[in-house]
Amino acid sequence: MRARPCSATPEAPDRVRGVIDLRSDTATRPSAGMRAAIAAAEVGDEQRREDPSVNALQERAAALLGQQAAVFLPTATMANQIALKLHSRPGDVLVADRFAHVVIYEYGGAAVHAGLMIEALDGREGRFTVEQLEAVTVPSTKAADQRATVLAVENTHNSSGGRCWPLDELEALTAAARARGLATHLDGARLLNAAVATGVAADRIGGLFDTVTLCLSKGLGCPLGALLAGPAETIERAWREKHLFGGAMRQAGIVAAAGLYAFDHHVDRLAEDHARARRLAEGWHAAGLPVDLDQVQTNFVQLDVGAMGLGRDDALASLRDAGVGLSSTIHPTVLRAVTHLDLGDDDVELAVELVPRALRVGVAA
Ligand SMILES: Cc1ncc(COP(=O)(O)O)c(C=O)c1O
């Protein structure tokens, strides 16, 4: 299926219309089935906890993520920010990978909302070791010292190209964090991609952590929404933060119904997105583009155009002119392509052809 034209972005209002939109898995529009579920949703006042669709979604999400309870929120950023706040006091330290979403893409929210300082670890492929964690969480001899109180882990890891954590590493890391007195938060915005790719159930991964974020508006194809899951007492405290953040809604069942539909219809099919990402990567690699095939574990493909002597903005412009939307990453010359529900095999085959051609033109220019 050819991608429907994507909406305009602030960076590129006109040029991205009508392209094969590989910029992000947030590009999806609700499918006909999802729209029907939205139209039929039973709703109530969510703030009073009377919305049956929201309540049902929260229960399903808690079970899916291996936790007792969950709270529905508008975005994964809000879920992460609330979790960090629940696990810390102002002046405490957050330990996370240097390129974690909570460190680089949440507008300093950890400092703004929770008053956290950040101890950023130099991870490899989005992962770091127990030794790295222990090196920055040596117990202090002084009661008044600032303390590392929260560890955040991202799975899949966005900036490393959608890579997954092996389960045994997560088990060791969360045990070590707990031994040092840190609470553990999983930014599992794309946890279901990790679960599908590794064959490890999401509740096994999620259950290792004190709290878990899951995003509905990425691979799951919902228009918006996220969940924060954790122990019942923690989620009860999260409700207060939901109100404080302005995230307590009213007839939110309209959106929760999309989430319920996605849990039924859009989880197993993430394997199709992963297979399409692999096809893109292999096609581009075979055409001589600098793609690291080992990096492709889920629905992301990273392309280092610097290795072709191209600048990021020129490469993105050439690609848009050719009819393919990729996006930039935190790494200055690395672009990414992300597969999703609104792309079919024919889009992918076309992108396999168009991207090498467009970039070679870019090199020659
Ligand atoms: C790993 C990760 N966490 C959190 C978020 C935030 O999601 P939202 O846009 O719903 O706030 C994103 C968005 O891309 C992400 O990739």
The ligand as an SDF file (V2000), in Angstrom:
LIG
                    3D

 16 16  0  0  0  0  0  0  0  0999 V2000
   12.1420    5.9670   23.5160 C   0  0  0  0  0  0  0  0  0  0  0  0
   11.0960    7.0420   23.5390 C   0  0  0  0  0  0  0  0  0  0  0  0
   10.5580    7.4090   24.7050 N   0  0  0  0  0  0  0  0  0  0  0  0
    9.6220    8.3620   24.7740 C   0  0  0  0  0  0  0  0  0  0  0  0
    9.1710    9.0090   23.6480 C   0  0  0  0  0  0  0  0  0  0  0  0
    8.1430   10.0960   23.7840 C   0  0  0  0  0  0  0  0  0  0  0  0
    6.9420    9.8040   23.1490 O   0  0  0  0  0  0  0  0  0  0  0  0
    5.7750   10.8980   23.0230 P   0  0  0  0  0  0  0  0  0  0  0  0
    5.9950   11.5430   21.7130 O   0  0  0  0  0  0  0  0  0  0  0  0
    4.5130   10.0880   23.1070 O   0  0  0  0  0  0  0  0  0  0  0  0
    5.9030   11.8420   24.1570 O   0  0  0  0  0  0  0  0  0  0  0  0
    9.7070    8.6660   22.4080 C   0  0  0  0  0  0  0  0  0  0  0  0
    9.2490    9.3450   21.1840 C   0  0  0  0  0  0  0  0  0  0  0  0
    9.7920    9.1980   20.1210 O   0  0  0  0  0  0  0  0  0  0  0  0
   10.7100    7.6620   22.3490 C   0  0  0  0  0  0  0  0  0  0  0  0
   11.2750    7.3040   21.1910 O   0  0  0  0  0  0  0  0  0  0  0  0
  1  2  1  0
  2  3  1  0
  2 15  2  0
  3  4  2  0
  4  5  1  0
  5  6  1  0
  5 12  2  0
  6  7  1  0
  7  8  1  0
  8  9  2  0
  8 10  1  0
  8 11  1  0
 12 13  1  0
 12 15  1  0
 13 14  2  0
 15 16  1  0
M  END
$$$$
